[in-house]
Amino acid sequence: MPLRLRPNPTPEQLARLEEGDFYRASGGCICETCGKLYYDHPYFAEEWAFLTILCNGDFVKL
């Protein structure tokens, strides 16, 4: 299965990541916004593909 990458990160998102604005979580957690597993959310842009972006804009490392 190919990676689900979110294209074209915004400058604001990149600045947050450079500051380390992400946290660890289990992929089995449920998103409070859409009700899906964290595993079902897209990975972030290529350089940051180890991170998943949630519906509320949070970045998580699964």
Secondary structure, DSSP 4 states (H G I P E B T S, - for coil): ----BPPS--HHHHHHHHTT--EE--TTPBPTTT--BGGGSPB--GGGTT-EE-TTS-EEE-
